[in-house]
């Protein structure tokens, strides 16, 4: 047997791993659920900011989590993508990527420039790239603020770097070794009436486990960062962009609480996310009209909805149905009185759909 350690064994020792042992290269189902919930909250907040920037309703929902490697991930891309690299500088260590299709990025950039969002190209010029970078900066700043609240610890990020890659002709140099395990959290992204697609958040397994440990209380922030408690700075909330207030719902209300946590963790962990803002929407009803009928609308026109006048209205939180109610007037403002609410189990199932 060789008396010298291989580079792989040296790296393992530097990471605090015993020679011959294999690092945790995968996530348990509980860890995947926890990571999905973190993404659901932080990216939901990012979607709110993007809605404000674009002046259009944006939904980012239904996260799914898988473990792969940079080599496998980027080899699977067959169309041009835009990669946004974000580095954690405080609260967490490492970097993560946001990946979206180049055409989707062009739609967002076009809307930021005052366009209609109807684009056919997949390339961004310098001004459009700058506009997209600003949108990503605002989104990730808001996501970092949400993570600060969840973890009860300031999370600081560097300004995002936007990189357009013309897969499969061009290649991307990953910030991680080709065979290192990474976590891909995929979200459905919808810009209402314009775009339905997917956005991916990519990070090393180590970073993912840092986040999960702080959420579930299985490790303190100091332990997650690999430092002693005395070396940890006091909790603070710092982001690269000021947090934007969530837009008011149809009835001028903003939620400050969310349904019970999915993971059955301690009440202490639940308290960490009680102040995360969520959007409340009240749906009176809907209908379908032809283009001709829409063009004929004018002041005084009446649009008949698909609900009876005495039927309860739906109450949605971040696009998820949680209750029904009836419309009331409070101090000359519209409001909604809750008449029926889904039990916690049903609400959790709706959040996972």
N, C-alpha and C positions, 0 to 999 in steps of 0.2 A: 504494500500500500504506500502511496506517495506520502512523504513527510510534509509536503507543502499543501496549503489550502488553495482550492480553485477560486477564481474570481467570483463565481456564484456563491461559494461558501463564505467568502469574505463579505459579500453584500448581505447575505443572510445574517451574519454575526452583527454587522452594523445596524441592522433592523431589529436586533434583539431576538433573533430566532436561533434555535439550537441547530447545529450542523446535522444534516440528514432529515430535518423536519421540513414539512411543506407548509408555506404560508396559507392563510385562508384565502383561497382563490375563488370562492363562490359565496353566495348569500343564502341564508335560510329563508323560508317563506315569510317568517315574521319580519326579517330584515327587509325583504322586498316590499312587503306591505307598508312598513314604516317609511321606506324611501319614497314609495309612491305617494304617500300622504304628505311628506315634506314637499315633494314636487308639486302636488296638487294645490297646496296652499301658496307656495312661493310663486309658481307660474300662474296661478289664478290672479295673484296680485299684479304680476307682470302684464297679464292680459288686460286688466283694468286700466293700467297706464297706457298700453297701446291703443285701447279704445279711445281714450282721451286725446291721444296724439293724432290718430287718424280720423276722429269724429265718426267712427263706425263701431258697431258692436262687434267685439272680438271674443270668441270662446276658446279656451284651451282646457280640454277635459280628458278624462279616461286615460290615465297613465298606465303603461305596461312596462315591466322591468325585466331585463335579461342581462346575462353576463357573457361577454365575448372577448376578443382581442382586437387591438387596432388594425392588425394585418387583415383579419377576417372582415371587420366592419368596412374599411375603406375599399377592400377588394370587391365588396358587394355593390358599390355605387356605380351605376351605369349612365347617369345623367349629371349635368353640372349641379353642384351644390355650393352654398355659401356657408363657411365655417366661421363662427365667432368665438374667439378664444378669450376666456376670462380667468384671471388668476386671483386666488384668495391671498390677501396680504395680512389679514388679521382675523382671528376667530376660528379659521380653518386653514389647513395647509394644502398646497397643491393647486391644481388648475382644473377647469372643466370647460367643455366645448358645448356650444349650441350649434346645431346643424339644421339647415332648412334648404329646400330646393331653391335653385337660383331663380327660377321663374316666380316663386312665392316671394323671394326677397325683392325682385323687381316690382311686384305689385305693391308691396309695402312702401318701397322707395318712391314709386309713382304717386301714391296717395299722400306721402309726406311732402311731395313737391306740388301738391294741389291738383293732381290729375284725377282721373276717374277710376284708376286701378285696372283699366282694360289694357293689358300689355301682352305682346306676343314674344318679346325678346327675353333672353336669359342672361344678358350682359349688363353690368352696371358701369356707368361712367364715374368719373371722380366725384362729381357733386352728389350723385345718387348713392355712391358708397359712403360718403360723409353723412348723408341723411339717414341711411340705414344704421350706421354706427351710432348716431345720436339716439335713434329709437332703441337700439339694443342697450345703450348706456342707461337710458331711463328705465327700461324694463328690468335689467339686472340690478339696478340700484333699488328698485322697489322690491324685487325678490330678496335681495340681501337684507332689507329692512324687515321683511316678514320672517326671514331666518333668524335675525337678531331677536325677535320677539319669541319665536319658538324655542330657541336655545337659551334664552335669557343671557345672551352674550353678544357683544358687538361683532358684527361681521363686516369686514372691509374688503373691497375688491379693486382691482386695477381697471383702468379704462379698457373696454373691450377692443380687440383687434379683429377687423373684418377681412377675411381671406376668401376670395372666389376661386374655386377649383373646377376646371372643366373635365370632370370624370367622364369616361375612363381614360381619355388621352393624357391628362395631366395627373400627377401624383401629389399627395399631401404628406409632409413630414410630420408625423405625430409627435406630440410632446412626451410620449411614453414609448418604451421599447415595444417592438412589434408583437411580442408574445406576452406582454404583461396583461393580466386580466383587467378589463374595464367594465363598467356598468353603463348600460344604455337605457335611459328612461324616455319612452316615446309618448308623446301627447298628440291627440287629435287637435288640430288648429283650424278654426273657422272664422273667416271674416264674413259676416252675414251678408247673403245675397251676392257674394263676390268670389269667395275662395274656400275650399275645403281641402285640407292637406294634413301634414304631420310635421312636428318639430321634435328634434331629439336633443336630450341633454346627456352628455357623455362625461364620465369621470372615472378615475381609478377606483378599484375596489376599496383601497385604503381610505380614500376620502369619503366614500359612501359609508363605510363602517364608522368613521368619525361622526358623521351626521346622525346615523342611527343610534350610536351610543349616547349622544347628547340628548336626543329626543326621548329615548326610552329610559334614561337615567341609569344605564348600565356602566357609564363612565362619566366622570366630571369633565368640564371643558379642558381643564389642565391635563388630565390623562389622555383625552382625545388628541391633544396637541403634542403629547409626549414630553411634557415638562412638569415641574413640581408646582404645587399650588401656590407656593410663595412667589414663584416667578410669573404667575399669571397676572395680567393687568386687571383692574376692576372692570366689571361689566359696563359696557357702553354701546350705544347704537351709532355706528358710523357707516356711511355708504358713500359711493362716488356721486350720487345724485340725491337731492332732497326728495323725501317720500311725497308722492302725490296723493291728495285725498281721493278716496273712491267716489265715483259719481253717485248722486242721489238716485234712488229708484223712482219709479213712476209716481210714487206718492210722497217723495221728498224724505224718505227714511234711509238710514244706513245701518247695516247690521254691525254689531260689535262682538257678537258671540257666534259660535259655530256648533254643530252637532257634536255629541260625545265622541271621544277619541276611539279609533278603530281597534287599538291594540290591547285594551284591557289593562293599561298601565296604571300607575298610582295617580291619585288626585293631583299630586304636585306637578306631574308632567302635563296634565290637562290644563292647569292654571297658567302654564307658560304660553299657551296659544289663545287664551280667552280674549285678548285684545287685538287679535288679527282681524282687520276689517274685511267684510264680505259684502257682495252686492245682493240686495233683495229686489226682486221683481214681482209685480202682481199682474197676472195675465187675465184681462177681461174676456178675451175670446179671440178668434181668428176667422178669416174667410179667404176665399180665393177669387181673384178678379182677373179678367183678361186685360191685355194692354189697352185695348179700345176703351174698356170701362174705366181703367185708371186715368187715361188721358181725358175722359169726359168729366172727371171730378172737379168740383169748384166749391167756393164758399156756399154753405148751406146744404151741400150734398150729405146724404145719410148713408153710412156704410153699415149694413146689417151683419152682425157677428153670428157665430155658430152656437151661441149659448142663450138660454132663456134668461129673462131679466132677473128672476129669483134664484138662479143657479149660483153656487159658490164659485168664487174666483180662485185660480191657482196661485200659490205663493211659492216662488222659486228662490233658492239661495245659490248663487254662483251657477245658475242654470239648472239646478237640481230641485225637483219637487219635494217639499218637506211638509206642506200644510195646505188647507183650504180656508177661505174666509169670506167675509162680506164687506162691501165698500161702505164706509161711513164718512161723515164730515166732522172734523175736529178743528175748532177755532178757524173756520172758513178754509181749512185745507182738507184735501182728500186724505183718507187713511184706510186701513183695512183691519177689521176685527177678526181674529183667528177663531174659527168655529170647530175645526178638526185638524189634528196634527198627527203625522205619522209617528209611530213609536220609534225609539232609538234604533232597533234592529232594522226596521224598514228604511229609515233615513240612511243608515250606513250602506245598505244594499243599493240605494239610489246613488250614493256618492261613488260607489265602485263601478257603476254601469258606464 
